[in-house]
């Protein structure tokens, strides 16, 4: 085969029950100039047999054995074997629309400044999202243009990892995926953003992301809240807060203080805590007072981090930030 336009990386471990559907969706793409690289991560079920049947039926399907060291090693092995100019991702338990890759590539090629293109997500047919996944899906689907994605990158991962499409060389120059005690997908997006990548989404649901009880993000500590807090702190300290040893934090409750601890461990000091709860105002945490929002007018103009994640909080806090001359993405960032 000649080198394809797009390589789709599809790592799979014990996904025999869903892999055929994922492969069928990719093989039926309206953009046919692609290869589908199935990276078998030492499956103990019939995953490899499913992949072999697909490869026998469609020469665009290639099989690759991963080093057996988890998702990061599998993805990096796939990146090394990628032949396409562009790299796309898909998970073996998900589905996608037949025109997903065509529409994402069209958006990417429409703007030379774009580095990565994604799309909106929804549950597979017959399934629904509930709880935190429903909240996350609504939020991540609200971030479509590059400005919104960049502005809210410290809230949560602003792009669902298996929806991405970008030039393969850009990921190679970045060094691929990093392994560690943190979510590798969020780390990749934050590294891309730190390197100046501009990201956007096709404003249509083209990817059907399945939520399962055994999903790694539910059970693996690398995807738990503490790991996210540490990763955000690393990129905040090395990025927007570089050269700013003090910050103001909006949110003085136990959850906010816990989220800020990794940042404090990196040497960032809290000048003041902002809160609207009169029961908290007047307290002191770590030598910093808890004050009402009105106190912002008399405090030094320091970077302000908002660690309030309750439903609707961002919509209430945004106008108050503007009232005191703070601008998101410039001197204020939402981090929850």
C-alpha positions in Angstrom: 0.0 0.0 0.0 1.1 3.6 -0.6 1.4 5.7 2.4 -2.1 6.7 3.6 -3.4 10.2 4.3 -4.5 9.3 7.8 -3.4 6.6 10.3 -5.9 5.8 13.0 -4.3 4.5 16.2 -6.7 2.0 17.9 -5.1 0.4 20.9 -7.0 -2.6 22.3 -6.8 -4.8 25.3 -9.5 -7.4 25.9 -12.0 -5.6 23.7 -13.3 -8.5 21.5 -16.9 -7.6 22.3 -16.7 -4.1 20.9 -13.7 -4.0 18.5 -15.6 -5.2 15.5 -18.1 -2.4 15.7 -15.2 0.2 16.0 -13.4 -1.3 13.1 -16.6 -1.4 11.0 -17.2 2.3 11.6 -13.6 3.1 10.6 -13.7 0.9 7.5 -16.9 2.7 6.4 -15.5 6.2 6.6 -16.3 8.5 3.7 -12.6 9.4 3.7 -11.2 6.1 2.5 -7.5 7.1 2.3 -6.5 5.8 5.7 -4.9 2.9 7.5 -6.3 1.5 10.8 -3.5 0.5 13.1 -4.8 -2.0 15.7 -2.3 -2.2 18.6 -3.0 -5.3 20.6 -1.9 -4.7 24.2 -1.5 -8.4 25.2 -5.2 -9.2 25.1 -6.3 -12.4 26.9 -9.6 -12.7 25.0 -10.4 -12.9 21.2 -9.3 -9.3 20.4 -6.5 -10.4 18.2 -8.7 -12.8 16.3 -11.3 -10.0 15.7 -8.5 -7.8 14.4 -7.1 -10.5 12.2 -10.5 -11.1 10.5 -10.8 -7.4 9.8 -7.2 -7.3 8.4 -8.0 -10.3 6.1 -11.1 -8.5 4.8 -9.5 -5.0 4.4 -5.9 -4.3 3.6 -6.1 -0.9 5.3 -6.2 -2.7 8.7 -2.8 -3.4 10.1 -1.9 -5.2 13.4 0.8 -4.3 15.8 1.8 -6.0 19.0 2.5 -3.5 21.8 5.2 -3.9 24.4 2.6 -4.9 26.9 3.3 -2.0 29.2 0.0 -0.2 29.1 -1.8 2.4 27.0 1.1 4.9 26.8 3.6 2.3 25.5 0.9 1.0 23.0 0.2 4.5 21.7 3.9 5.4 21.3 4.5 2.1 19.5 1.6 3.0 17.2 3.1 6.5 16.6 6.4 5.0 15.7 4.7 2.8 13.1 2.4 5.5 11.7 2.7 6.0 8.0 0.0 8.6 7.5 0.6 12.3 7.2 -2.2 12.8 9.8 -2.8 10.8 13.0 -6.3 10.2 14.4 -7.3 8.3 17.5 -10.1 5.9 18.4 -10.8 3.6 21.3 -11.8 0.0 20.7 -15.0 0.3 22.6 -16.4 3.4 20.9 -18.2 4.2 17.7 -18.0 7.1 15.2 -20.1 8.6 12.4 -19.1 7.7 8.8 -18.1 11.2 8.0 -16.1 11.9 11.1 -12.6 11.8 9.6 -13.7 13.7 6.5 -15.2 16.6 8.4 -12.4 16.8 11.0 -9.7 16.8 8.2 -11.6 19.5 6.3 -11.7 21.7 9.4 -8.0 21.1 10.1 -7.0 21.9 6.5 -9.2 25.0 6.4 -7.0 26.9 8.8 -3.2 26.6 8.6 -3.0 27.9 12.2 -4.8 24.8 13.6 -2.7 22.0 15.1 -5.5 19.6 16.3 -9.1 19.1 15.5 -11.7 17.2 17.4 -15.5 17.0 17.4 -18.4 16.8 19.8 -19.2 13.5 21.6 -22.4 11.6 22.5 -23.2 8.2 23.9 -23.5 5.2 21.5 -27.0 4.4 20.3 -29.2 3.1 23.1 -26.9 4.4 25.9 -26.9 7.5 28.1 -24.5 9.5 30.2 -25.2 10.0 33.9 -23.6 11.8 36.8 -20.1 13.2 36.3 -19.9 11.9 32.7 -23.0 13.8 31.7 -21.6 17.0 33.3 -18.3 16.5 31.6 -19.9 15.8 28.2 -22.0 19.0 28.4 -18.9 21.0 29.3 -16.5 19.6 26.8 -19.1 19.9 24.0 -19.5 23.6 24.9 -15.8 24.2 24.0 -15.6 24.4 20.2 -13.5 27.4 19.1 -9.7 27.6 19.8 -10.2 30.5 22.3 -12.7 28.6 24.5 -10.6 25.4 24.5 -7.4 27.3 25.4 -9.2 29.5 28.0 -10.6 26.5 30.0 -7.8 24.0 29.6 -7.1 24.0 33.4 -10.7 23.1 34.3 -10.5 19.6 32.8 -9.2 17.9 29.6 -10.9 20.1 27.0 -10.7 17.5 24.2 -11.8 13.9 24.5 -8.6 12.1 23.7 -9.9 9.5 21.1 -11.5 12.2 19.0 -8.3 13.9 18.1 -6.8 14.3 14.6 -3.5 16.2 14.0 -0.4 16.0 11.9 1.6 13.0 12.9 4.9 14.9 12.9 3.6 17.4 15.4 3.1 14.5 17.9 6.6 13.1 17.1 8.2 16.5 17.7 6.4 16.6 21.0 7.8 13.2 22.0 4.5 11.3 21.9 2.7 10.4 25.1 4.3 10.6 28.5 4.0 7.9 31.1 3.6 8.7 34.8 1.2 9.0 37.7 -1.1 11.3 35.7 -3.7 11.1 33.0 -1.6 10.7 29.7 -4.4 12.2 27.6 -4.7 15.4 29.6 -0.9 15.7 29.8 -0.7 15.5 26.0 -3.3 18.3 25.6 -1.6 20.5 28.1 1.8 20.0 26.5 0.3 20.8 23.1 -1.2 24.0 24.5 2.0 24.9 26.2 3.8 24.5 22.8 1.3 26.9 21.2 -1.0 24.5 19.5 -4.3 25.8 18.3 -7.2 23.4 18.7 -10.8 23.4 17.4 -13.8 21.1 17.0 -16.3 20.3 14.3 -19.5 21.4 16.0 -21.3 18.1 15.4 -21.5 14.9 17.4 -19.3 12.6 15.3 -17.9 10.4 18.0 -19.9 8.1 20.3 -17.9 7.7 23.5 -18.9 4.8 25.7 -18.9 5.2 29.5 -18.3 1.8 31.3 -18.0 1.0 35.0 -14.5 -0.5 34.4 -13.3 2.6 32.4 -9.7 3.4 33.6 -10.8 7.0 34.4 -13.1 5.5 37.1 -10.8 3.0 38.7 -7.1 3.9 38.0 -5.5 6.4 40.4 -3.7 8.0 37.5 -7.1 9.5 36.5 -8.2 10.4 40.0 -8.7 14.0 41.3 -5.4 14.2 43.0 -3.5 13.2 39.8 -5.4 15.9 37.9 -4.6 18.5 40.6 -0.9 17.7 40.4 -0.8 17.8 36.6 -2.6 21.2 36.5 -0.2 22.6 39.1 2.8 21.5 37.0 1.5 23.3 33.9 0.2 26.3 35.7 3.6 26.8 37.5 5.6 26.3 34.3 3.2 28.4 32.2 0.8 31.2 33.2 2.3 31.5 36.8 5.9 31.5 35.8 7.5 34.4 37.5 4.5 34.9 39.8 5.3 33.5 43.3 2.0 34.6 44.7 -1.6 34.1 43.6 -5.1 34.8 44.8 -7.4 31.7 45.0 -11.2 31.9 44.7 -12.7 29.2 46.8 -11.8 28.6 50.4 -13.6 25.3 51.1 -11.8 22.0 51.9 -12.0 20.9 48.3 -10.4 24.1 46.9 -7.7 24.0 49.5 -6.9 20.4 48.7 -6.8 21.1 45.0 -4.3 24.0 45.6 -1.8 22.0 47.7 0.2 20.6 44.7 0.7 24.2 43.6 1.8 25.2 47.0 4.2 22.3 47.0 5.8 23.8 43.9 6.5 27.1 45.9 3.5 29.1 44.9 2.1 31.2 47.8 -1.5 32.1 48.5 -1.9 35.8 49.2 -5.7 35.5 49.9 -8.7 33.2 49.5 -11.9 34.6 48.0 -15.2 33.2 49.1 -18.8 34.3 49.3 -19.8 32.2 52.3 -19.9 34.5 55.4 -19.0 31.5 57.6 -15.6 31.3 55.9 -14.8 35.0 55.7 -12.4 36.0 58.4 -10.7 32.6 58.7 -7.0 32.2 57.9 -5.6 29.2 56.0 -1.8 28.8 55.7 -1.3 32.4 56.7 -3.6 33.8 54.0 -7.0 35.4 55.0 -10.4 34.4 53.6 -12.0 37.6 52.3 -15.1 38.6 50.3 -14.9 39.3 46.5 -15.1 43.0 47.3 -11.6 42.8 48.8 -10.2 42.3 45.3 -10.3 46.0 44.8 -7.7 46.5 47.5 -5.6 43.4 46.9 -2.5 43.5 44.7 -3.3 42.5 41.1 -2.0 39.0 41.3 -2.9 36.0 39.1 -6.3 34.7 40.2 -7.2 31.0 40.2 -10.8 29.8 40.6 -11.1 26.4 42.3 -14.9 26.4 42.7 -16.4 23.5 40.7 -20.0 23.5 41.9 -22.7 23.6 39.2 -23.2 27.1 37.8 -20.4 28.6 39.8 -18.4 29.7 36.7 -21.3 31.6 35.3 -21.7 33.5 38.6 -18.0 34.2 39.1 -17.2 35.4 35.6 -19.0 38.7 35.8 -17.4 39.4 39.2 -14.0 38.8 37.7 -14.7 41.3 34.9 -16.0 43.7 37.5 -12.6 43.8 39.2 -10.6 44.0 35.9 -9.7 40.3 35.7 -9.7 38.6 32.3 -9.8 34.8 31.7 -6.7 33.5 30.1 -4.8 36.6 30.9 -4.7 37.1 34.6 -7.4 34.7 35.8 -8.0 31.0 35.2 -10.7 28.6 36.1 -9.1 25.4 37.5 -12.2 23.4 38.5 
